[in-house]
Amino acid sequence: MSYIASITEKGQITLPAEIRRLLRVKPGDQVSFNKKGQQVVIEPAKSFLNHKGSVKTTKIYTDKGADQAVSGHIKKTYAQKNSRS
């Protein structure tokens, strides 16, 4: 089945209700537009949180511990890049 949506002056469209149901999206959700050849595929956007648990580790981090680990990595990487200059 084919659906038509108008584009506003701001470049916005309204997804038809049937398409929103098919994608299982609701107000406030995001969708991604992906070019595949000469077609554009619309999919629900994947949130970073959708990947929770997908990386296996032996360490368990608290939020504070994760923030510290990321911060430490950034500082270390930045220091290495600056020492090469």
HELIX and SHEET records of a PDB file:
HELIX    1   1 ALA A   17  LEU A   23  1                                   7    
HELIX    2   2 PHE A   48  HIS A   51  5                                   4    
HELIX    3   3 ASP A   63  ARG A   84  1                                  22    
SHEET    1   A 2 VAL A  31  LYS A  36  0                                        
SHEET    2   A 2 GLN A  39  PRO A  44 -1                                        
END                                                                             
